Amino acid sequence: MKQIPETNLRLALVQTDLFWKDIIANLAMIEEKILNLQQEVDLIALPEMFPTGFTMDASEVAEPMNLTVCKWLLQMARQTKAVVTGSAVIQAGGKFYNRLLWARPDGKLDFYDKRHLFRMANEHDHYDFGKAKKVFEWKGWRILPQICYDLRFPVWSRNQVQEDGSLAYDLMVYVASWPKPRINAWDALLKARAIENLSYAVGVNRVGQDGNGIPYSGHSGAYNFKGETLVFSEDREEVLYVELDAASLAEFRQKFPAWMDADDFSLRF
């Protein structure tokens, strides 16, 4: 199997409280955190719906692509020379999406639309679901973007073997607004996704309480391909730093090639 990536990847996970449905206040607050990072990093991850908090008031807070939030992300990416990612409420083609935005320092902006909409909050009544599984490449790493509730559906994130003999991705990134009452599932499933996919897994969750009175307890973290904890934070505002080791990933996949025994399948959209 082709051994990738060849260099380590440095991440910053921004675990933060959010102002309720206040885009300008959230961007200003997060910008201060980003511009005061204590380390140089390659990827900065923000929570789900970081400009507004997790809201079903899509028509009230939505923006089209390439407006305030997108331009701000690209500006942060240029200034830090890192990819900056997180999800926001985006209106496109007359529909609303919970869209993960992937801003690169070279000015390229890509996106992934949340596939699994959280029906217990009626998210499926307010947003359209994503119709494409995506993998982004950055600094030799193949990275699978995912949003919150996607974590509960392992088929969607399955790491399949590609035509060149490599696995589809090396790292999965989950941005989330995962409530405190179900935080045990978040912890367990992040480790499970890492183990079953022979991949690094990171999750960034918010803290605080939103405008609906729902509490969030963080538990942002990073896990290696064995499900071992690399970094973890509980219920406080904090920026977590972690460096993912490329050589360890390649070595483990070679010594423990469980991917060779995986079941082949195709997804229907």
N, C-alpha and C positions, 0 to 999 in steps of 0.2 A: 504494500500500500504506500502511496506517495506520502512522505513525511512533511507535514506542514503544521503550523508555521515554523519559521526559523528563528524569530526573535521574540523576546518577552513583550507582554502588553501591560501597560500601567493604567489603572483605572481609579477614578474618584466617584464615589457613590454619595450623592447629596441627599441625606435624610433630613427632611425639614417639615415644619408646620407650614400651612398655606392660608392666605387671606381668602375669604369666601367670595368667589366670583368677582375678584378684583384683579384684572390682568396686569394693570400698570404697577400695582403694589407688589405683586408676586415677582414680576420681572425685575423690579428694582432690588428687592430683597435677595433673590437668587443671584443676580448679577454681582452683588457685593460679595457673596459667598464664593462665587467662581473666581473673581478677580483677586481674592485673598487666599487662594489655594496655597498650601504649604509645600506642595511638590509639583514638579512637572509631570503631566499625565498625557496619555494618548486618547483616552475616552472618558467623558464626563456624563454620568447618567442621572436623570432627574425623575421624580415620581410620575405616576399616571395623572393626566390632566393638571399638570403643575401650574398652568396660568390661572386656574379657576377653582381647583378642588373638584371632586367627583360629583358632577351635577347632571341632572336630567333636563335642565333648562337650556337645551341646546340652542334654540333660536335666539335666546337672550345673549349668550356669550360666544357664539360661533364666529369665526373669522374665515375668510377665503385664504387659500394658499398665497404666500408671498406678501402678506400684510405684516402687522406688528410682531406677532409671535415668531413667524418664520424669519423675518429680517433680524430680529433680536438673536435668534439661535445662530444664524450665520455670522453675525457680528461677534458673538461669544466664541465661535469656532475659530474665526480668523485671529482673534486676540490671543487665544490660548494655544493655537496650533493643534487642537484636539478635536475629535468628533464630539459634538454635544447632542444628547438625545433625551427624549421624554415625550409623553403624549399630550395632545391638546384637542380641543373641539374644533373641527374643521368642516366648513360647508363647501361642498363641491357637487356640481351637476344637480343641484336642487335637493341634495341629501346631506345628512349630517353624519360625521364619522368621528369615532374615538381613534385618532390617528397618531401613531408614533412617528415623530419627525427625526430625521437622521441628517444633521447638518455637518458638513465637512469643511475644513479650513480652506479648501480650494474653491469654495463657493457652490459646490454641488449639494442639492437638497433632495434626499430620497424619503420614502415613507413606507409604513406598514399599517394597514387598517386592522383593528382588533377583530379577530375572527369570532370569538365566543363572547357574546354580550350577556351581561349578568342579569338574567331574567328576574331574580329575586328583588332587584331594584327597578324592574321594568326597563332596563337599558335597551332591550330589543324593540321597545315601542317608540324609542326616541332617536335611535341611531341605526344606520345600515351596517351590516356586518361585512368584514373584509372577505375578499374573494381570491386572495393570492397569498401563498406562503413565500416569504422572501428570506434571502441570505445576503448580507452586506459583506463586502471585503474591505479590510482596513489594516494596513501595515502587515500584510501577509496572513492575517487571521480571517477566517470565515465566521461571521457572527449572525446568529439567529435572533431577530427581535421578536419579543412577545409582550403581551399586555395583561397583567393581573389574572383575570378569570381563565385565560388561556392555560394557566399553569395546571389546571385540573384535568386537562385533556391530553394524555400522553401520545396518542396517535398523531396529533397535529404537530408535535415537536420531535417526532422520531427522527433520529439521525441515520439516514439511509446512505448506502454506498453508491458513489457516483461512477460514471463510465470510466474515469481515469483511475479508479481503484481507491480513491480517498473518501473519507466520510464527508457529509455535506457541510458540516460546520465544526468549529473548535470551541465555541463559546456561545451560550445562550444568555440573553439579557432580558430580564423581566422588570418592567416598570409597573408600579402598582399603587392602588389605594385599597389596601387589604385591611379590613376592620379588626380591631382588637379581639372580639369574641371568637374569631376563627383563626387566630394567628398560629395555633399549633399545626393546622393543615399547611399553612404557608411554609413553615420551617421544614416539615416533613417532605413536602412535595418538591421543594427546591433541591434537597439532597437526593431524592429519588430520581429527578430528571437528570442530574449530573451523573449518577451511577449508571443508569440504564442507557445513557447515550454516550458514555465514555467521553465526556466533555466537561469543561468548566461551566458553572452556572452562577450567575450573580442576580440578585434581586434588590431593587431599591424601593422602599415603601415610605410613606409619609408618617408623620406623628401629629399629635394634637387632636382637635375635635372640629368637625366640619359644621356647616350651617344647618344641617339636619340633626345635629346632636350626636352623630356617630363618632366614636373614639377610634384612634389609630395608634398603634404601639410600635411602629418601626419594624425592628427585626430585619433591617437590611443586612445583607451579608454576601459572602462569596464562598463557593465550595469547589473543591477539585473533583476530578473524575472518579475518586473513591468515596465521595460524599464527605470528605473531611473539611472542617471549617477553616477557612483561611483568614477571614475577618468577619466580625459580627457586632451589631449594636442594638441595644434595646431601646427603651422609650425616651429618647432625647434627641434634640437637634444636633447633628454631627455629620462631618464629612469623613467617609471611610476611604482609606487608600489601600490598594492591593496591587501586587505585581504578579501576573500569571506567567508561569514558567513553561516555555514552549518545549524544551527538551524533555521535561518530565512527562508531559502529555504524550509526546511521540514515543517515548520509551515504554510507557504503560500500555499504549495501544498495540505495540509490537509484542510485548510479553504476555498480555492478556487480551487476545484478539476475539473477544465475544462478538464483535460486529460481524465476524465471518459466519456466525450461526443465526443471525437475525432473520426474521420472516420478511419476505419481500411483499410489498403491497403498493397500491396506488391510491391517491386521495381523489375524492369526487367533490366538485365545487358546485 
